[in-house]
Amino acid sequence: MRIILLYALLLMSFSSARLNAEEPGQSPGAKDAKPEAKPLEVSIINARKFSETLKKLKGKIVVINMWATWCVPCRKEFPILVQLYQQYKSRGMELLAISNDDFQNLEDVKDFVREQHAQFPAFIVDPDGANDLREAIYPEWTGGLPSTFFFDRHGDLKGKILGMLDREEFEDRIKPLL
């Protein structure tokens, strides 16, 4: 019995060593090396921070997308936003994704944005300032999701849409502002 156990341990050790062996031409440890993903920052936003951010972005068109992880249309629309940002950022478009999730779901927001490979600023609404933020963005906005707001290069609101947009509808609103 001891011989069988010893043989099994040796076989497992040998198999494990072969699985961890480096490929020919690979530097030592390269098999285990993985590119480090830059941790995504999701900041808290309130009316003051929104106004400051919009002022800093003067000279760019700014698309504000209000969304939440629990909102199915928002989740469907988000990959389009990622694509549009990649396409238009070099032409002066900035995109701000503002999650309306409960603050206790911050990790879910971070995970979702990271899974989408978003490269634009992402925020979560300050739980103590949600109403003030709505007022700062658009006073008549009732809070429906998804909602998207389009600001020109001077920081003036030029368009707003309540509901999910497809790529063409986004481009119809972005291109005239470029």
N, C-alpha and C positions, 0 to 999 in steps of 0.2 A: 504494500500500500504506500509506503514511504517513497518507493522508487517511482510510482505513478505520480504522486504529488510533486516530487522533485522534477520529473520530466515535464509535467504540466507547467510548473513555474518557469522552467528554462524555455519552454516553447512560447509562453506568454512574453517573457522578457525579450526573446529574439524577435518576435512579431512586433512588439512595441518599438524596439530599436530600428527595425526596418521602416516602420511607418514614420518615424521621426528623422530618418536619415536624410541628409541633404541631397538635392538633385545635383548631377554633375554640372560643374560650372557655377554653382550657387555659392555665395559667400557664407561662411559659418553663421548660423542663426537667421539667415534670410527667410527660411521657410516659416519661421514663427513671426517674423516682422510683418506688421500690418500698418498701412498708412494711418496716421492718426487723424481722426475726424475733428475738425475744429468745433468746439462746443458752441451750440447756437444760443445766443442771448435772446431772451424774451423779456423785455423791460415792461415795467408798470407805466401806464400812461394816464394822465389826468388832463384837465383843460389847460392848465398852465404849460405842461410839457408839450402838449399838442401845439399850442400857439408858438412856443419857442422853436419847435421842430419845423413848423411851416415857415417861420421867418428865416431859419437857416437854409431852407431849401428854395428861397426866392431865386429865380432864374431857371428853375426846373419846373416841369409840369409834375404835379403830384397826384397820384391816384391813391385814394384811401379806400381800403376794402374792410368793411365790418363783417365779421364772420364768427363762427363758433364750431368747435369740434363735434357737437351734437346735431348740428344743422346739416342735413343731407345735401341740399343744394349747394351749401358753402363748400362742402368737401368735394363735390363734383367740379365746382368752379375753380378751386385752388390750383390745380395743375395748369390751367390756362393762364392764371396770373404768373406762375413761375416762368412759363414760356414767354409771355409778353414782356416780363421784366428783362429776361435775357436778350430779347430782340430790340427793345427800345431804350435800355439804360444808357447806351452810348450816344443816344440822340437827345438826352436830357430829361428822361422820364424817371421819376422816383416812385416807388410803390411802398406804402405802409400798410401792413396787415395788422388790424386791431381785433384781437379776439374778445368776444363778449362772454366767454366762459366764466363760471364762478372762479374766483381766485384760488380756491382749494384744488382746482383742476389744472394748475399751472404746469405740472409735469406732463399731463396729457397734451397740452398745447405745445410744449417744447418737443415732445415726441412726434406729434403730427407734422409740425413745420420741418423738423429734421428729416422725417421720412419723405417729405415732398421735395427735399433738396433746395429749399428756398434760400436765396442769397440776399433778400431784401430785409429791411428792418421789420421786426415782429414785436408786437406789444400785447399786453393783456390789460383790460380796463381796471383802473384803480377802483376797488369796491366802494370806497368812500367818495368817489367823484364821478360816478357814471352819468348822473343827470347833467352835471356841469360840462362833461365832455361832449355829450349829445348837443348841448346848447352851443358849444364852441365850434363844432363841426357844421351843424345845420339845425337851427332852432326848431324847425318844423318836423324834423325827423322823429318818427314815433318809436324807433328802435327795431323795426323789422329787419330780418336777416335773410340772405345776404343783402347788404346795401353798399353801393360804391359811389364815391364822390370824386369829381374831377376838378382839380384846381389848375389854373393857368400859371405861367411863369411869374406873375405878379402876386400870386397867392390868393387870387379871387376865385370863388366857386363858380365853375362854368357848366357843371352838369351833375346830375344825381340820378341814380337808378335804384329802385327797390326791387329785388328779385335777382335771380340767376341770369347771367349773361353768357352768350357763347363767344368764341374768339372774334368773330366778325363784328358783333355788337360792341365789344370792347374797342376794337380797332377803329370803328366808326366814330368813337368818342375821343380816342387818344390822338389819332392822326391830325385832326384840325388844330390841336393845341401844340403840336411839335413845331 
